[in-house]
Amino acid sequence: MAESLAPTEVPLVGDFSQPTTDSALSGVRVGVITFPGTLDDRDAARAVTLAGGTAVPLWHDSTDLQDVDAVVVPGGFSYGDYLRAGAIAAKAPIMEKVIEAANSDAALPVLGICNGFQVLTETHLLPGSMIKNDHRKFICRDQVLRIDNNETAWTSDFEKGQEIVVPLKNQDGQYVADAETLEELEAEGRVVFRYVGVNPNGSRNDIAGIANKRGNVVGLMPHPEHAVEPGFGPDSSGSGDVALRGGADGLGVFTSVLNKLVSAR
Ligand SMILES: NC(=O)CC[C@H](N)C(=O)O
């Protein structure tokens, strides 16, 4: 009889054991959650590794955060986007622990990317909601973003006002919130990433990503983890010349949290 593989033992497949020269950074453990239907956990784990940290797979129905120092809630279609994108994942056992740790005095850094951002709004760690793109189509493009807040746990390695190019791919990417919430986000500088040039989905105030009040929880719709290796990411030169593809603009999101955690030690 075939050996049974309990769900909690399902491994995150892939070799993330990149050599790193900085032992302080590699001592930082970043959890990457996998729900049924998650797509981008491997790329998120690889981004953590390329930034110099240690990626720790976290399974959705576990309640053990395994002493991680930060958590990435990656993109995809958790639970098939049934009910609403992110709504079921928000109730997963692992998220109960993430919410607790994010709200604790220790302020665990949490990053939600795309479906992860949808999960974070559904948990109310972040305000507002994600609804269907205004054009009602799935969209996939290289997107210019401006870093409007470089004081969060996930953006401190960027310059304020810096523009980066990362991929965007979703159907429920339109960020909406009531007028009071939008006003508060703007007044408190909590719009972290803003769409530049094109607003690809009708998001209010061109909002691509936001933070909670303490700046430890950040969610964004575009995908920094898909732009972490020169030669493989989007064309940040804007020339359309494949030979000029830079594509590592997203790496700063992951180095930010590692450097911040190391300097806080
Ligand atoms: N790339 C993704 O994470 C997709 C997110 C989400 N399920 C959507 O399509 O809106």
The ligand as an SDF file (V2000), in Angstrom:
LIG
                    3D

 10  9  0  0  0  0  0  0  0  0999 V2000
   -2.2480   36.2870   -9.0460 N   0  0  0  0  0  0  0  0  0  0  0  0
   -3.0860   36.1690   -8.0690 C   0  0  0  0  0  0  0  0  0  0  0  0
   -2.7330   36.0490   -6.9010 O   0  0  0  0  0  0  0  0  0  0  0  0
   -4.5260   36.1320   -8.4270 C   0  0  0  0  0  0  0  0  0  0  0  0
   -5.3320   36.7070   -7.3270 C   0  0  0  0  0  0  0  0  0  0  0  0
   -6.8270   36.5190   -7.4000 C   0  0  0  0  0  0  0  0  0  0  0  0
   -7.2220   35.2280   -7.1910 N   0  0  0  0  0  0  0  0  0  0  0  0
   -7.3780   37.2420   -8.5830 C   0  0  0  0  0  0  0  0  0  0  0  0
   -7.3830   36.7330   -9.6710 O   0  0  0  0  0  0  0  0  0  0  0  0
   -7.7760   38.3220   -8.4240 O   0  0  0  0  0  0  0  0  0  0  0  0
  1  2  1  0
  2  3  2  0
  2  4  1  0
  4  5  1  0
  5  6  1  0
  6  7  1  0
  6  8  1  0
  8  9  2  0
  8 10  1  0
M  END
$$$$
